Amino acid sequence: MFCLVSFSSDLFIYLFILLYCIFLDFRSSNMARNSYKKITSDEDKISFVSLLLFRWMSSVFETGNERALEETDLLPLLKENTSCSVIRQLQTKWNEEVTKFKENGKRPKLWKSILKMLSVKEIMVFISFGTIYILCRILQPLLLGYLIMSLMSADTHHSYLLYACALAIGINGFVGALCLHNFGYRCELLGIRISGALKGLVYLKVSIIFRSQ
């Protein structure tokens, strides 16, 4: 049963990606071959649906479908995701830990400085996506079990419930896959930010040691 649940969840997201690729191919076929435009990014115009469905990457996919991508075609990094920003943020949090150590004598903790880099909004987004995905994983076998039991039953008076249950399985699988991909994307992005901040902090400390010598 769990294999069927996993298969049905992945099937809907793959069908959605396939239909979207067909749409991009049809759209690009109607465009002139040499009418390339530079990709621009305006984070103020990105809607919630665009963030949820990764539509903000559509311009990159369309350009890559027409020709080989170049470095100038890639979308610019957001300010909070740049190396200078994350290094400065971690450095500030670490200096606060060192200041507390001088005041109360408690040993500074690097992991506390890393956790303070996360905003309340980011934590709520992680919790929301994770909770919805877990609920979808719990509901999927329950809905599938009810559907199988109803199909095996001789009572056919509630056929509309079977259609509703089948529709609910599809929607539940799609929402679960969507939350899983967004959760994974944000986890990977957070890992890259933390990794860059730690490497930059180590580089700054090493450079200070060499200068002092």
C-alpha positions in Angstrom: 0.0 0.0 0.0 2.8 2.4 0.8 4.3 1.7 -2.7 1.0 2.7 -4.2 0.8 5.9 -2.1 4.4 6.9 -3.1 3.7 6.1 -6.8 0.4 8.1 -6.8 2.1 11.1 -5.2 5.0 11.1 -7.6 2.7 10.5 -10.6 0.8 13.7 -10.2 3.8 15.9 -9.8 5.5 14.2 -12.9 2.3 14.7 -15.0 2.3 18.4 -13.9 5.9 18.9 -14.9 5.3 17.1 -18.2 2.3 19.3 -19.1 4.3 22.4 -18.1 7.2 21.4 -20.4 4.8 20.9 -23.3 3.4 24.3 -22.6 6.9 25.8 -22.7 7.8 24.0 -25.9 4.6 25.2 -27.6 5.2 28.8 -26.4 8.9 28.9 -27.5 7.9 27.5 -31.0 5.9 30.7 -31.5 8.7 33.0 -30.7 11.2 34.3 -33.1 14.6 32.5 -33.1 16.7 35.6 -32.7 14.4 37.6 -30.4 16.3 36.8 -27.1 15.8 39.1 -24.2 17.9 39.4 -21.1 16.3 37.8 -18.0 15.4 40.2 -15.3 14.2 39.6 -11.8 12.1 41.8 -9.6 11.4 40.2 -6.2 8.6 42.7 -5.4 6.6 41.3 -8.4 6.9 37.7 -7.4 3.6 36.3 -6.2 3.0 33.6 -3.6 1.8 31.2 -6.3 5.0 31.9 -8.3 7.1 31.1 -5.3 5.1 28.0 -4.6 5.2 26.6 -8.1 8.8 27.9 -8.9 7.4 30.0 -11.7 10.1 32.6 -11.1 12.4 30.2 -12.9 10.3 30.0 -16.0 12.3 32.7 -17.9 15.5 30.6 -17.3 13.8 27.4 -18.6 12.5 29.2 -21.6 15.8 30.7 -22.5 17.5 27.3 -21.9 15.0 25.7 -24.3 16.0 28.1 -27.0 19.7 28.2 -26.6 22.6 27.4 -24.3 22.5 29.3 -21.1 25.1 31.9 -20.3 26.2 33.3 -16.9 24.3 36.5 -17.7 21.1 34.6 -18.2 20.9 33.3 -14.6 18.8 35.2 -12.1 20.7 37.4 -9.7 21.0 36.4 -6.1 18.8 38.0 -3.5 20.6 40.3 -1.2 20.1 38.1 1.9 21.6 35.1 0.0 24.9 36.7 -1.0 28.2 35.7 0.7 28.8 39.2 2.1 25.4 39.4 3.7 25.4 35.9 5.4 29.0 36.4 6.6 28.3 39.8 8.0 25.1 38.4 9.7 27.0 35.5 11.3 29.8 37.8 12.3 27.4 40.1 14.1 25.7 37.2 15.9 29.0 35.8 17.0 30.2 39.1 18.3 27.0 39.3 20.4 27.9 35.9 21.8 31.4 37.0 22.6 30.0 40.2 24.3 27.7 38.0 26.5 30.7 35.9 27.4 32.6 39.0 28.6 29.6 40.1 30.7 28.4 36.8 32.4 31.3 34.5 31.8 29.3 31.9 29.7 31.2 30.3 26.9 30.0 31.5 23.5 28.2 28.9 21.4 28.6 29.0 17.6 25.4 26.9 17.1 23.4 29.6 18.9 24.8 32.2 16.5 23.8 30.1 13.5 20.3 29.6 14.9 19.9 33.4 15.4 20.5 33.8 11.7 17.1 32.3 11.1 14.2 34.7 11.1 10.8 33.9 12.6 9.3 34.0 9.1 11.8 31.3 7.9 11.1 29.1 10.9 7.3 29.3 10.3 7.7 28.5 6.7 9.8 25.4 7.5 7.2 24.3 10.1 4.3 24.9 7.8 5.7 22.9 4.9 6.9 20.1 7.1 3.5 19.9 9.0 1.4 19.9 5.8 3.7 17.2 4.2 3.4 15.0 7.3 -0.4 15.4 7.3 -0.6 14.5 3.6 1.5 11.4 4.2 -0.9 10.4 7.0 -4.1 11.1 5.0 -2.9 9.4 1.8 -3.0 5.7 3.0 -6.3 6.4 4.9 -8.0 7.8 1.8 -6.6 5.0 -0.3 -7.7 2.4 2.2 -11.2 3.8 2.3 -11.4 3.8 -1.5 -10.3 0.2 -1.8 -12.8 -0.9 0.9 -15.6 1.0 -0.9 -14.7 -0.6 -4.2 -14.7 -4.1 -2.6 -18.1 -3.4 -1.0 -21.3 -4.4 -2.7 -23.0 -1.2 -1.7 -23.0 1.2 -4.6 -25.4 3.9 -3.3 -22.6 6.2 -2.3 -20.8 6.3 -5.6 -20.3 10.1 -5.4 -18.2 9.5 -2.3 -15.8 7.4 -4.4 -15.3 10.2 -6.9 -14.7 12.6 -4.1 -12.3 10.2 -2.4 -10.4 9.7 -5.7 -10.2 13.5 -6.2 -9.0 13.9 -2.6 -6.2 11.4 -3.2 -5.1 13.3 -6.2 -5.2 16.7 -4.5 -3.6 15.3 -1.4 -0.7 13.8 -3.4 -0.2 17.0 -5.3 -0.1 19.2 -2.2 2.2 16.8 -0.4 4.7 16.7 -3.3 4.5 20.5 -3.6 5.3 20.9 0.1 8.1 18.3 -0.1 9.8 20.0 -3.0 9.5 23.5 -1.4 10.8 22.1 2.0 13.7 20.5 0.3 14.6 23.6 -1.7 14.5 25.8 1.3 16.6 23.3 3.4 19.2 23.2 0.6 19.3 27.0 0.3 19.7 27.3 4.1 22.5 24.8 4.1 24.3 26.8 1.4 23.9 30.0 3.3 25.2 28.5 6.6 28.1 26.8 4.8 29.1 30.1 3.1 28.8 32.0 6.4 31.0 29.5 8.3 33.6 29.4 5.6 33.7 33.2 5.5 33.9 33.4 9.3 36.8 31.0 9.4 38.6 32.9 6.6 38.2 36.2 8.6 39.6 34.6 11.8 42.5 33.1 10.0 43.4 36.4 8.3 43.2 38.2 11.7 45.6 35.6 13.2 48.1 36.0 10.3 48.0 39.8 10.6 48.6 39.6 14.3 51.7 37.5 13.8 
